[in-house]
Amino acid sequence: MQVEIRGAEKLSFRERQVVTLKEMGYSTEKIAAKLKLSPSSIATLYNRARSKGYQVVIVIPGQNLGLFGPEDEEEDIE
């Protein structure tokens, strides 16, 4: 699985850290502990990042979804 954050150039370094961890499913409390910030600072950074607008794109290869076996060749679906 690959995660891409589009519009990350609009975010500060800390906002990128928070967005990445949030989008990976970490709770505000766990992010706060990891970054050594308060939960309210994490919430502020996340809300500020959301207001700047960014998109998260997750690329999941078909074999990870059980759609293709190693012997199958990927074909265009029409």
Protein Blocks (a to p, Z undefined) as FASTA:
>chain_A
ZZddehklmpcfklmmmmmmmmnopafklmmmmnopafklmmmmmmmmmmnopadddddd
fklnopacfkbccdddZZ
